[in-house]
Amino acid sequence: MIHAYLFVTENNKDRTGHGPEFLSHMHRINKETGARITVFHNFHDEVEVYRTHWWKCDGPCQNKHPFFGIVKRAMNRAPGPNDNWWA
């Protein structure tokens, strides 16, 4: 719900998903309610279904850990300079 809140309030400037704004709300909610919200989850299959945009490196990154040249994302954002393992 924090993601949804940040989306509708247009305060979703951090594209990493769990940046400072998200963490601020997470800590506030946990403190005020005793909840145990974290940035971790175990519903990987449910997330995987949305990762429909794929890229495969044809250079040296195809042999590099952790992704071995394959990138799957939910949004159509090609790997670039901020992906330091992609080269």
PyMOL Python script that loads the backbone (N, CA, C, O; Angstrom):
from pymol import cmd

cmd.read_pdbstr("""\
ATOM      1  N   MET A   1       0.809  -1.197   0.000  1.00  0.00           N
ATOM      2  CA  MET A   1       0.000   0.000   0.000  1.00  0.00           C
ATOM      3  C   MET A   1       0.854   1.263   0.000  1.00  0.00           C
ATOM      4  O   MET A   1       0.414   2.311  -0.472  1.00  0.00           O
ATOM      5  N   ILE A   2       2.065   1.169   0.524  1.00  0.00           N
ATOM      6  CA  ILE A   2       2.941   2.345   0.492  1.00  0.00           C
ATOM      7  C   ILE A   2       3.253   2.719  -0.953  1.00  0.00           C
ATOM      8  O   ILE A   2       3.259   3.899  -1.306  1.00  0.00           O
ATOM      9  N   HIS A   3       3.512   1.716  -1.785  1.00  0.00           N
ATOM     10  CA  HIS A   3       3.766   1.991  -3.200  1.00  0.00           C
ATOM     11  C   HIS A   3       2.573   2.712  -3.825  1.00  0.00           C
ATOM     12  O   HIS A   3       2.746   3.684  -4.561  1.00  0.00           O
ATOM     13  N   ALA A   4       1.375   2.239  -3.534  1.00  0.00           N
ATOM     14  CA  ALA A   4       0.166   2.859  -4.085  1.00  0.00           C
ATOM     15  C   ALA A   4       0.022   4.294  -3.583  1.00  0.00           C
ATOM     16  O   ALA A   4      -0.307   5.195  -4.354  1.00  0.00           O
ATOM     17  N   TYR A   5       0.267   4.500  -2.300  1.00  0.00           N
ATOM     18  CA  TYR A   5       0.176   5.843  -1.731  1.00  0.00           C
ATOM     19  C   TYR A   5       1.150   6.795  -2.423  1.00  0.00           C
ATOM     20  O   TYR A   5       0.777   7.906  -2.799  1.00  0.00           O
ATOM     21  N   LEU A   6       2.384   6.360  -2.588  1.00  0.00           N
ATOM     22  CA  LEU A   6       3.380   7.210  -3.242  1.00  0.00           C
ATOM     23  C   LEU A   6       3.000   7.485  -4.695  1.00  0.00           C
ATOM     24  O   LEU A   6       3.268   8.567  -5.219  1.00  0.00           O
ATOM     25  N   PHE A   7       2.381   6.510  -5.334  1.00  0.00           N
ATOM     26  CA  PHE A   7       1.966   6.701  -6.725  1.00  0.00           C
ATOM     27  C   PHE A   7       0.861   7.749  -6.833  1.00  0.00           C
ATOM     28  O   PHE A   7       0.951   8.660  -7.657  1.00  0.00           O
ATOM     29  N   VAL A   8      -0.180   7.629  -6.011  1.00  0.00           N
ATOM     30  CA  VAL A   8      -1.316   8.554  -6.134  1.00  0.00           C
ATOM     31  C   VAL A   8      -1.000   9.943  -5.602  1.00  0.00           C
ATOM     32  O   VAL A   8      -1.628  10.915  -6.021  1.00  0.00           O
ATOM     33  N   THR A   9      -0.048  10.058  -4.695  1.00  0.00           N
ATOM     34  CA  THR A   9       0.317  11.386  -4.195  1.00  0.00           C
ATOM     35  C   THR A   9       1.423  12.009  -5.036  1.00  0.00           C
ATOM     36  O   THR A   9       1.886  13.113  -4.746  1.00  0.00           O
ATOM     37  N   GLU A  10       1.843  11.299  -6.076  1.00  0.00           N
ATOM     38  CA  GLU A  10       2.888  11.764  -6.983  1.00  0.00           C
ATOM     39  C   GLU A  10       4.191  12.067  -6.254  1.00  0.00           C
ATOM     40  O   GLU A  10       4.976  12.907  -6.692  1.00  0.00           O
ATOM     41  N   ASN A  11       4.408  11.390  -5.161  1.00  0.00           N
ATOM     42  CA  ASN A  11       5.649  11.558  -4.410  1.00  0.00           C
ATOM     43  C   ASN A  11       6.542  10.345  -4.643  1.00  0.00           C
ATOM     44  O   ASN A  11       7.246   9.894  -3.739  1.00  0.00           O
ATOM     45  N   ASN A  12       6.503   9.832  -5.853  1.00  0.00           N
ATOM     46  CA  ASN A  12       7.217   8.609  -6.203  1.00  0.00           C
ATOM     47  C   ASN A  12       8.426   8.954  -7.073  1.00  0.00           C
ATOM     48  O   ASN A  12       8.526   8.503  -8.214  1.00  0.00           O
ATOM     49  N   LYS A  13       9.335   9.747  -6.532  1.00  0.00           N
ATOM     50  CA  LYS A  13      10.482  10.219  -7.306  1.00  0.00           C
ATOM     51  C   LYS A  13      11.602   9.190  -7.380  1.00  0.00           C
ATOM     52  O   LYS A  13      12.389   9.192  -8.327  1.00  0.00           O
ATOM     53  N   ASP A  14      11.677   8.320  -6.395  1.00  0.00           N
ATOM     54  CA  ASP A  14      12.750   7.330  -6.355  1.00  0.00           C
ATOM     55  C   ASP A  14      12.306   6.086  -7.097  1.00  0.00           C
ATOM     56  O   ASP A  14      11.363   5.416  -6.676  1.00  0.00           O
ATOM     57  N   ARG A  15      12.966   5.771  -8.186  1.00  0.00           N
ATOM     58  CA  ARG A  15      12.565   4.651  -9.035  1.00  0.00           C
ATOM     59  C   ARG A  15      13.133   3.310  -8.586  1.00  0.00           C
ATOM     60  O   ARG A  15      12.919   2.301  -9.259  1.00  0.00           O
ATOM     61  N   THR A  16      13.851   3.274  -7.467  1.00  0.00           N
ATOM     62  CA  THR A  16      14.381   1.992  -7.009  1.00  0.00           C
ATOM     63  C   THR A  16      13.307   1.163  -6.330  1.00  0.00           C
ATOM     64  O   THR A  16      13.493  -0.037  -6.129  1.00  0.00           O
ATOM     65  N   GLY A  17      12.195   1.771  -5.974  1.00  0.00           N
ATOM     66  CA  GLY A  17      11.108   1.036  -5.350  1.00  0.00           C
ATOM     67  C   GLY A  17      11.066   1.171  -3.845  1.00  0.00           C
ATOM     68  O   GLY A  17       9.988   1.305  -3.266  1.00  0.00           O
ATOM     69  N   HIS A  18      12.220   1.138  -3.201  1.00  0.00           N
ATOM     70  CA  HIS A  18      12.262   1.216  -1.744  1.00  0.00           C
ATOM     71  C   HIS A  18      13.267   2.269  -1.304  1.00  0.00           C
ATOM     72  O   HIS A  18      14.155   2.010  -0.492  1.00  0.00           O
ATOM     73  N   GLY A  19      13.106   3.458  -1.859  1.00  0.00           N
ATOM     74  CA  GLY A  19      14.004   4.557  -1.545  1.00  0.00           C
ATOM     75  C   GLY A  19      13.629   5.252  -0.248  1.00  0.00           C
ATOM     76  O   GLY A  19      12.825   4.732   0.526  1.00  0.00           O
ATOM     77  N   PRO A  20      14.202   6.416  -0.005  1.00  0.00           N
ATOM     78  CA  PRO A  20      14.012   7.123   1.257  1.00  0.00           C
ATOM     79  C   PRO A  20      12.556   7.428   1.589  1.00  0.00           C
ATOM     80  O   PRO A  20      12.150   7.324   2.746  1.00  0.00           O
ATOM     81  N   GLU A  21      11.773   7.800   0.589  1.00  0.00           N
ATOM     82  CA  GLU A  21      10.359   8.126   0.845  1.00  0.00           C
ATOM     83  C   GLU A  21       9.592   6.883   1.302  1.00  0.00           C
ATOM     84  O   GLU A  21       8.819   6.942   2.258  1.00  0.00           O
ATOM     85  N   PHE A  22       9.809   5.765   0.619  1.00  0.00           N
ATOM     86  CA  PHE A  22       9.166   4.514   1.004  1.00  0.00           C
ATOM     87  C   PHE A  22       9.586   4.125   2.420  1.00  0.00           C
ATOM     88  O   PHE A  22       8.744   3.800   3.258  1.00  0.00           O
ATOM     89  N   LEU A  23      10.895   4.159   2.680  1.00  0.00           N
ATOM     90  CA  LEU A  23      11.408   3.748   3.988  1.00  0.00           C
ATOM     91  C   LEU A  23      10.876   4.634   5.104  1.00  0.00           C
ATOM     92  O   LEU A  23      10.600   4.154   6.204  1.00  0.00           O
ATOM     93  N   SER A  24      10.732   5.926   4.825  1.00  0.00           N
ATOM     94  CA  SER A  24      10.192   6.842   5.822  1.00  0.00           C
ATOM     95  C   SER A  24       8.781   6.433   6.231  1.00  0.00           C
ATOM     96  O   SER A  24       8.470   6.386   7.422  1.00  0.00           O
ATOM     97  N   HIS A  25       7.933   6.141   5.264  1.00  0.00           N
ATOM     98  CA  HIS A  25       6.565   5.705   5.569  1.00  0.00           C
ATOM     99  C   HIS A  25       6.567   4.334   6.244  1.00  0.00           C
ATOM    100  O   HIS A  25       5.787   4.095   7.166  1.00  0.00           O
ATOM    101  N   MET A  26       7.430   3.446   5.794  1.00  0.00           N
ATOM    102  CA  MET A  26       7.515   2.114   6.390  1.00  0.00           C
ATOM    103  C   MET A  26       7.846   2.219   7.883  1.00  0.00           C
ATOM    104  O   MET A  26       7.184   1.598   8.714  1.00  0.00           O
ATOM    105  N   HIS A  27       8.871   3.006   8.217  1.00  0.00           N
ATOM    106  CA  HIS A  27       9.272   3.148   9.624  1.00  0.00           C
ATOM    107  C   HIS A  27       8.183   3.836  10.444  1.00  0.00           C
ATOM    108  O   HIS A  27       7.926   3.456  11.587  1.00  0.00           O
ATOM    109  N   ARG A  28       7.547   4.847   9.859  1.00  0.00           N
ATOM    110  CA  ARG A  28       6.469   5.557  10.566  1.00  0.00           C
ATOM    111  C   ARG A  28       5.311   4.620  10.880  1.00  0.00           C
ATOM    112  O   ARG A  28       4.811   4.601  12.005  1.00  0.00           O
ATOM    113  N   ILE A  29       4.889   3.852   9.901  1.00  0.00           N
ATOM    114  CA  ILE A  29       3.766   2.928  10.100  1.00  0.00           C
ATOM    115  C   ILE A  29       4.132   1.860  11.122  1.00  0.00           C
ATOM    116  O   ILE A  29       3.330   1.540  12.000  1.00  0.00           O
ATOM    117  N   ASN A  30       5.331   1.310  11.015  1.00  0.00           N
ATOM    118  CA  ASN A  30       5.765   0.293  11.977  1.00  0.00           C
ATOM    119  C   ASN A  30       5.771   0.846  13.398  1.00  0.00           C
ATOM    120  O   ASN A  30       5.324   0.175  14.328  1.00  0.00           O
ATOM    121  N   LYS A  31       6.277   2.070  13.568  1.00  0.00           N
ATOM    122  CA  LYS A  31       6.357   2.679  14.897  1.00  0.00           C
ATOM    123  C   LYS A  31       4.969   2.956  15.472  1.00  0.00           C
ATOM    124  O   LYS A  31       4.712   2.685  16.645  1.00  0.00           O
ATOM    125  N   GLU A  32       4.075   3.498  14.638  1.00  0.00           N
ATOM    126  CA  GLU A  32       2.753   3.895  15.124  1.00  0.00           C
ATOM    127  C   GLU A  32       1.803   2.726  15.329  1.00  0.00           C
ATOM    128  O   GLU A  32       0.900   2.809  16.161  1.00  0.00           O
ATOM    129  N   THR A  33       1.985   1.647  14.594  1.00  0.00           N
ATOM    130  CA  THR A  33       1.014   0.550  14.651  1.00  0.00           C
ATOM    131  C   THR A  33       1.571  -0.751  15.213  1.00  0.00           C
ATOM    132  O   THR A  33       0.810  -1.656  15.556  1.00  0.00           O
ATOM    133  N   GLY A  34       2.890  -0.847  15.310  1.00  0.00           N
ATOM    134  CA  GLY A  34       3.480  -2.114  15.726  1.00  0.00           C
ATOM    135  C   GLY A  34       3.556  -3.122  14.589  1.00  0.00           C
ATOM    136  O   GLY A  34       3.882  -4.290  14.805  1.00  0.00           O
ATOM    137  N   ALA A  35       3.252  -2.664  13.370  1.00  0.00           N
ATOM    138  CA  ALA A  35       3.352  -3.550  12.202  1.00  0.00           C
ATOM    139  C   ALA A  35       4.817  -3.913  11.977  1.00  0.00           C
ATOM    140  O   ALA A  35       5.715  -3.329  12.582  1.00  0.00           O
ATOM    141  N   ARG A  36       5.039  -4.873  11.108  1.00  0.00           N
ATOM    142  CA  ARG A  36       6.404  -5.304  10.801  1.00  0.00           C
ATOM    143  C   ARG A  36       6.622  -5.280   9.289  1.00  0.00           C
ATOM    144  O   ARG A  36       6.995  -6.289   8.689  1.00  0.00           O
ATOM    145  N   ILE A  37       6.388  -4.129   8.688  1.00  0.00           N
ATOM    146  CA  ILE A  37       6.576  -3.965   7.250  1.00  0.00           C
ATOM    147  C   ILE A  37       8.072  -3.989   6.953  1.00  0.00           C
ATOM    148  O   ILE A  37       8.863  -3.370   7.665  1.00  0.00           O
ATOM    149  N   THR A  38       8.451  -4.701   5.908  1.00  0.00           N
ATOM    150  CA  THR A  38       9.843  -4.729   5.460  1.00  0.00           C
ATOM    151  C   THR A  38       9.872  -4.508   3.951  1.00  0.00           C
ATOM    152  O   THR A  38       8.827  -4.405   3.309  1.00  0.00           O
ATOM    153  N   VAL A  39      11.064  -4.438   3.399  1.00  0.00           N
ATOM    154  CA  VAL A  39      11.200  -4.301   1.951  1.00  0.00           C
ATOM    155  C   VAL A  39      11.354  -5.662   1.290  1.00  0.00           C
ATOM    156  O   VAL A  39      11.551  -5.740   0.077  1.00  0.00           O
ATOM    157  N   PHE A  40      11.267  -6.720   2.058  1.00  0.00           N
ATOM    158  CA  PHE A  40      11.432  -8.070   1.532  1.00  0.00           C
ATOM    159  C   PHE A  40      10.080  -8.748   1.360  1.00  0.00           C
ATOM    160  O   PHE A  40       9.125  -8.434   2.070  1.00  0.00           O
ATOM    161  N   HIS A  41      10.005  -9.682   0.409  1.00  0.00           N
ATOM    162  CA  HIS A  41       8.776 -10.442   0.202  1.00  0.00           C
ATOM    163  C   HIS A  41       9.137 -11.839  -0.268  1.00  0.00           C
ATOM    164  O   HIS A  41      10.283 -12.112  -0.624  1.00  0.00           O
ATOM    165  N   ASN A  42       8.148 -12.719  -0.265  1.00  0.00           N
ATOM    166  CA  ASN A  42       8.389 -14.094  -0.721  1.00  0.00           C
ATOM    167  C   ASN A  42       7.417 -14.498  -1.829  1.00  0.00           C
ATOM    168  O   ASN A  42       7.229 -15.689  -2.079  1.00  0.00           O
ATOM    169  N   PHE A  43       6.806 -13.534  -2.487  1.00  0.00           N
ATOM    170  CA  PHE A  43       5.882 -13.846  -3.584  1.00  0.00           C
ATOM    171  C   PHE A  43       6.566 -13.591  -4.929  1.00  0.00           C
ATOM    172  O   PHE A  43       6.096 -12.791  -5.739  1.00  0.00           O
ATOM    173  N   HIS A  44       7.675 -14.283  -5.149  1.00  0.00           N
ATOM    174  CA  HIS A  44       8.485 -14.082  -6.345  1.00  0.00           C
ATOM    175  C   HIS A  44       7.763 -14.495  -7.625  1.00  0.00           C
ATOM    176  O   HIS A  44       7.922 -13.842  -8.656  1.00  0.00           O
ATOM    177  N   ASP A  45       6.975 -15.564  -7.577  1.00  0.00           N
ATOM    178  CA  ASP A  45       6.246 -15.989  -8.777  1.00  0.00           C
ATOM    179  C   ASP A  45       5.261 -14.919  -9.231  1.00  0.00           C
ATOM    180  O   ASP A  45       5.096 -14.683 -10.428  1.00  0.00           O
ATOM    181  N   GLU A  46       4.608 -14.273  -8.266  1.00  0.00           N
ATOM    182  CA  GLU A  46       3.636 -13.243  -8.594  1.00  0.00           C
ATOM    183  C   GLU A  46       4.316 -12.025  -9.228  1.00  0.00           C
ATOM    184  O   GLU A  46       3.735 -11.373 -10.096  1.00  0.00           O
ATOM    185  N   VAL A  47       5.521 -11.723  -8.804  1.00  0.00           N
ATOM    186  CA  VAL A  47       6.270 -10.603  -9.375  1.00  0.00           C
ATOM    187  C   VAL A  47       6.799 -10.974 -10.755  1.00  0.00           C
ATOM    188  O   VAL A  47       6.771 -10.154 -11.673  1.00  0.00           O
ATOM    189  N   GLU A  48       7.273 -12.187 -10.904  1.00  0.00           N
ATOM    190  CA  GLU A  48       7.885 -12.640 -12.155  1.00  0.00           C
ATOM    191  C   GLU A  48       6.942 -12.507 -13.350  1.00  0.00           C
ATOM    192  O   GLU A  48       7.390 -12.215 -14.459  1.00  0.00           O
ATOM    193  N   VAL A  49       5.655 -12.716 -13.137  1.00  0.00           N
ATOM    194  CA  VAL A  49       4.697 -12.671 -14.241  1.00  0.00           C
ATOM    195  C   VAL A  49       4.661 -11.295 -14.917  1.00  0.00           C
ATOM    196  O   VAL A  49       4.287 -11.192 -16.085  1.00  0.00           O
ATOM    197  N   TYR A  50       5.041 -10.252 -14.199  1.00  0.00           N
ATOM    198  CA  TYR A  50       5.028  -8.900 -14.757  1.00  0.00           C
ATOM    199  C   TYR A  50       6.339  -8.517 -15.438  1.00  0.00           C
ATOM    200  O   TYR A  50       6.422  -7.469 -16.078  1.00  0.00           O
ATOM    201  N   ARG A  51       7.347  -9.347 -15.303  1.00  0.00           N
ATOM    202  CA  ARG A  51       8.652  -9.035 -15.901  1.00  0.00           C
ATOM    203  C   ARG A  51       8.670  -9.532 -17.344  1.00  0.00           C
ATOM    204  O   ARG A  51       9.247 -10.575 -17.650  1.00  0.00           O
ATOM    205  N   THR A  52       8.030  -8.768 -18.221  1.00  0.00           N
ATOM    206  CA  THR A  52       7.834  -9.194 -19.608  1.00  0.00           C
ATOM    207  C   THR A  52       8.810  -8.546 -20.587  1.00  0.00           C
ATOM    208  O   THR A  52       8.829  -8.917 -21.760  1.00  0.00           O
ATOM    209  N   HIS A  53       9.606  -7.606 -20.145  1.00  0.00           N
ATOM    210  CA  HIS A  53      10.589  -6.940 -21.008  1.00  0.00           C
ATOM    211  C   HIS A  53      11.955  -7.549 -20.729  1.00  0.00           C
ATOM    212  O   HIS A  53      12.465  -7.458 -19.612  1.00  0.00           O
ATOM    213  N   TRP A  54      12.549  -8.175 -21.751  1.00  0.00           N
ATOM    214  CA  TRP A  54      13.811  -8.892 -21.597  1.00  0.00           C
ATOM    215  C   TRP A  54      14.884  -8.307 -22.498  1.00  0.00           C
ATOM    216  O   TRP A  54      14.607  -7.870 -23.615  1.00  0.00           O
ATOM    217  N   TRP A  55      16.111  -8.303 -21.998  1.00  0.00           N
ATOM    218  CA  TRP A  55      17.286  -7.937 -22.785  1.00  0.00           C
ATOM    219  C   TRP A  55      18.362  -8.977 -22.527  1.00  0.00           C
ATOM    220  O   TRP A  55      18.486  -9.493 -21.416  1.00  0.00           O
ATOM    221  N   LYS A  56      19.140  -9.282 -23.561  1.00  0.00           N
ATOM    222  CA  LYS A  56      20.259 -10.205 -23.417  1.00  0.00           C
ATOM    223  C   LYS A  56      21.511  -9.528 -23.952  1.00  0.00           C
ATOM    224  O   LYS A  56      21.537  -9.042 -25.083  1.00  0.00           O
ATOM    225  N   CYS A  57      22.532  -9.506 -23.133  1.00  0.00           N
ATOM    226  CA  CYS A  57      23.814  -8.922 -23.493  1.00  0.00           C
ATOM    227  C   CYS A  57      24.536  -9.840 -24.473  1.00  0.00           C
ATOM    228  O   CYS A  57      24.508 -11.062 -24.328  1.00  0.00           O
ATOM    229  N   ASP A  58      25.187  -9.238 -25.477  1.00  0.00           N
ATOM    230  CA  ASP A  58      25.993 -10.054 -26.386  1.00  0.00           C
ATOM    231  C   ASP A  58      27.483  -9.747 -26.205  1.00  0.00           C
ATOM    232  O   ASP A  58      28.312 -10.139 -27.026  1.00  0.00           O
ATOM    233  N   GLY A  59      27.804  -9.049 -25.130  1.00  0.00           N
ATOM    234  CA  GLY A  59      29.191  -8.709 -24.814  1.00  0.00           C
ATOM    235  C   GLY A  59      29.684  -9.465 -23.595  1.00  0.00           C
ATOM    236  O   GLY A  59      29.172 -10.540 -23.284  1.00  0.00           O
ATOM    237  N   PRO A  60      30.671  -8.920 -22.905  1.00  0.00           N
ATOM    238  CA  PRO A  60      31.278  -9.621 -21.771  1.00  0.00           C
ATOM    239  C   PRO A  60      30.336  -9.818 -20.584  1.00  0.00           C
ATOM    240  O   PRO A  60      30.584 -10.689 -19.751  1.00  0.00           O
ATOM    241  N   CYS A  61      29.264  -9.032 -20.488  1.00  0.00           N
ATOM    242  CA  CYS A  61      28.379  -9.180 -19.326  1.00  0.00           C
ATOM    243  C   CYS A  61      27.619 -10.505 -19.348  1.00  0.00           C
ATOM    244  O   CYS A  61      27.069 -10.907 -18.322  1.00  0.00           O
ATOM    245  N   GLN A  62      27.575 -11.186 -20.477  1.00  0.00           N
ATOM    246  CA  GLN A  62      26.854 -12.461 -20.514  1.00  0.00           C
ATOM    247  C   GLN A  62      27.536 -13.527 -19.662  1.00  0.00           C
ATOM    248  O   GLN A  62      26.953 -14.580 -19.403  1.00  0.00           O
ATOM    249  N   ASN A  63      28.760 -13.264 -19.228  1.00  0.00           N
ATOM    250  CA  ASN A  63      29.472 -14.204 -18.363  1.00  0.00           C
ATOM    251  C   ASN A  63      29.641 -13.677 -16.947  1.00  0.00           C
ATOM    252  O   ASN A  63      30.342 -14.284 -16.139  1.00  0.00           O
ATOM    253  N   LYS A  64      28.995 -12.535 -16.636  1.00  0.00           N
ATOM    254  CA  LYS A  64      29.173 -11.897 -15.332  1.00  0.00           C
ATOM    255  C   LYS A  64      28.020 -12.202 -14.380  1.00  0.00           C
ATOM    256  O   LYS A  64      26.851 -12.207 -14.765  1.00  0.00           O
ATOM    257  N   HIS A  65      28.381 -12.451 -13.155  1.00  0.00           N
ATOM    258  CA  HIS A  65      27.433 -12.579 -12.056  1.00  0.00           C
ATOM    259  C   HIS A  65      26.860 -11.184 -11.781  1.00  0.00           C
ATOM    260  O   HIS A  65      27.630 -10.233 -11.915  1.00  0.00           O
ATOM    261  N   PRO A  66      25.654 -10.971 -11.427  1.00  0.00           N
ATOM    262  CA  PRO A  66      24.677 -11.947 -10.972  1.00  0.00           C
ATOM    263  C   PRO A  66      23.666 -12.371 -12.040  1.00  0.00           C
ATOM    264  O   PRO A  66      22.935 -13.339 -11.828  1.00  0.00           O
ATOM    265  N   PHE A  67      23.603 -11.677 -13.181  1.00  0.00           N
ATOM    266  CA  PHE A  67      22.516 -11.937 -14.125  1.00  0.00           C
ATOM    267  C   PHE A  67      22.951 -12.644 -15.405  1.00  0.00           C
ATOM    268  O   PHE A  67      22.113 -13.055 -16.207  1.00  0.00           O
ATOM    269  N   PHE A  68      24.247 -12.782 -15.590  1.00  0.00           N
ATOM    270  CA  PHE A  68      24.797 -13.467 -16.760  1.00  0.00           C
ATOM    271  C   PHE A  68      24.186 -12.960 -18.064  1.00  0.00           C
ATOM    272  O   PHE A  68      23.832 -13.736 -18.952  1.00  0.00           O
ATOM    273  N   GLY A  69      24.073 -11.628 -18.152  1.00  0.00           N
ATOM    274  CA  GLY A  69      23.664 -10.994 -19.394  1.00  0.00           C
ATOM    275  C   GLY A  69      22.182 -10.963 -19.681  1.00  0.00           C
ATOM    276  O   GLY A  69      21.784 -10.512 -20.755  1.00  0.00           O
ATOM    277  N   ILE A  70      21.346 -11.426 -18.764  1.00  0.00           N
ATOM    278  CA  ILE A  70      19.896 -11.412 -18.996  1.00  0.00           C
ATOM    279  C   ILE A  70      19.243 -10.448 -18.014  1.00  0.00           C
ATOM    280  O   ILE A  70      19.452 -10.532 -16.804  1.00  0.00           O
ATOM    281  N   VAL A  71      18.452  -9.533 -18.557  1.00  0.00           N
ATOM    282  CA  VAL A  71      17.723  -8.574 -17.738  1.00  0.00           C
ATOM    283  C   VAL A  71      16.247  -8.735 -18.037  1.00  0.00           C
ATOM    284  O   VAL A  71      15.831  -8.706 -19.195  1.00  0.00           O
ATOM    285  N   LYS A  72      15.450  -8.906 -16.977  1.00  0.00           N
ATOM    286  CA  LYS A  72      13.991  -8.973 -17.117  1.00  0.00           C
ATOM    287  C   LYS A  72      13.405  -7.888 -16.224  1.00  0.00           C
ATOM    288  O   LYS A  72      13.714  -7.808 -15.036  1.00  0.00           O
ATOM    289  N   ARG A  73      12.547  -7.050 -16.821  1.00  0.00           N
ATOM    290  CA  ARG A  73      11.945  -5.954 -16.061  1.00  0.00           C
ATOM    291  C   ARG A  73      10.456  -5.862 -16.338  1.00  0.00           C
ATOM    292  O   ARG A  73       9.966  -6.319 -17.371  1.00  0.00           O
ATOM    293  N   ALA A  74       9.750  -5.263 -15.393  1.00  0.00           N
ATOM    294  CA  ALA A  74       8.320  -5.036 -15.558  1.00  0.00           C
ATOM    295  C   ALA A  74       8.062  -3.819 -16.443  1.00  0.00           C
ATOM    296  O   ALA A  74       6.994  -3.709 -17.046  1.00  0.00           O
ATOM    297  N   MET A  75       9.018  -2.917 -16.525  1.00  0.00           N
ATOM    298  CA  MET A  75       8.848  -1.736 -17.370  1.00  0.00           C
ATOM    299  C   MET A  75       9.833  -1.797 -18.528  1.00  0.00           C
ATOM    300  O   MET A  75      10.887  -2.426 -18.429  1.00  0.00           O
ATOM    301  N   ASN A  76       9.488  -1.152 -19.602  1.00  0.00           N
ATOM    302  CA  ASN A  76      10.317  -1.165 -20.795  1.00  0.00           C
ATOM    303  C   ASN A  76      11.439  -0.134 -20.648  1.00  0.00           C
ATOM    304  O   ASN A  76      11.437   0.909 -21.300  1.00  0.00           O
ATOM    305  N   ARG A  77      12.392  -0.457 -19.774  1.00  0.00           N
ATOM    306  CA  ARG A  77      13.548   0.407 -19.528  1.00  0.00           C
ATOM    307  C   ARG A  77      14.801  -0.417 -19.766  1.00  0.00           C
ATOM    308  O   ARG A  77      15.171  -1.262 -18.951  1.00  0.00           O
ATOM    309  N   ALA A  78      15.442  -0.162 -20.885  1.00  0.00           N
ATOM    310  CA  ALA A  78      16.627  -0.933 -21.264  1.00  0.00           C
ATOM    311  C   ALA A  78      17.765  -0.704 -20.277  1.00  0.00           C
ATOM    312  O   ALA A  78      17.851   0.365 -19.673  1.00  0.00           O
ATOM    313  N   PRO A  79      18.635  -1.689 -20.106  1.00  0.00           N
ATOM    314  CA  PRO A  79      19.808  -1.506 -19.248  1.00  0.00           C
ATOM    315  C   PRO A  79      20.656  -0.343 -19.756  1.00  0.00           C
ATOM    316  O   PRO A  79      20.742  -0.099 -20.959  1.00  0.00           O
ATOM    317  N   GLY A  80      21.270   0.355 -18.834  1.00  0.00           N
ATOM    318  CA  GLY A  80      22.076   1.506 -19.214  1.00  0.00           C
ATOM    319  C   GLY A  80      23.204   1.765 -18.243  1.00  0.00           C
ATOM    320  O   GLY A  80      23.609   0.866 -17.506  1.00  0.00           O
ATOM    321  N   PRO A  81      23.718   2.982 -18.233  1.00  0.00           N
ATOM    322  CA  PRO A  81      24.883   3.328 -17.413  1.00  0.00           C
ATOM    323  C   PRO A  81      24.685   3.114 -15.913  1.00  0.00           C
ATOM    324  O   PRO A  81      25.657   2.862 -15.201  1.00  0.00           O
ATOM    325  N   ASN A  82      23.460   3.207 -15.422  1.00  0.00           N
ATOM    326  CA  ASN A  82      23.221   2.994 -13.991  1.00  0.00           C
ATOM    327  C   ASN A  82      23.246   1.526 -13.597  1.00  0.00           C
ATOM    328  O   ASN A  82      23.290   1.205 -12.410  1.00  0.00           O
ATOM    329  N   ASP A  83      23.220   0.644 -14.563  1.00  0.00           N
ATOM    330  CA  ASP A  83      23.323  -0.795 -14.296  1.00  0.00           C
ATOM    331  C   ASP A  83      24.795  -1.165 -14.447  1.00  0.00           C
ATOM    332  O   ASP A  83      25.230  -1.569 -15.526  1.00  0.00           O
ATOM    333  N   ASN A  84      25.560  -1.026 -13.363  1.00  0.00           N
ATOM    334  CA  ASN A  84      27.013  -1.134 -13.465  1.00  0.00           C
ATOM    335  C   ASN A  84      27.502  -2.524 -13.855  1.00  0.00           C
ATOM    336  O   ASN A  84      28.661  -2.664 -14.246  1.00  0.00           O
ATOM    337  N   TRP A  85      26.691  -3.524 -13.766  1.00  0.00           N
ATOM    338  CA  TRP A  85      27.082  -4.883 -14.156  1.00  0.00           C
ATOM    339  C   TRP A  85      26.852  -5.118 -15.647  1.00  0.00           C
ATOM    340  O   TRP A  85      27.333  -6.108 -16.200  1.00  0.00           O
ATOM    341  N   TRP A  86      26.116  -4.209 -16.305  1.00  0.00           N
ATOM    342  CA  TRP A  86      25.778  -4.362 -17.735  1.00  0.00           C
ATOM    343  C   TRP A  86      26.807  -3.602 -18.562  1.00  0.00           C
ATOM    344  O   TRP A  86      26.782  -2.372 -18.608  1.00  0.00           O
ATOM    345  N   ALA A  87      27.696  -4.314 -19.206  1.00  0.00           N
ATOM    346  CA  ALA A  87      28.698  -3.648 -20.060  1.00  0.00           C
ATOM    347  C   ALA A  87      29.315  -4.644 -21.009  1.00  0.00           C
ATOM    348  O   ALA A  87      30.179  -4.282 -21.808  1.00  0.00           O
TER     349      ALA A  87
END
""", "prot")
cmd.dss("prot")
cmd.show_as("cartoon", "prot")
cmd.util.cbc("prot")
cmd.orient("prot")
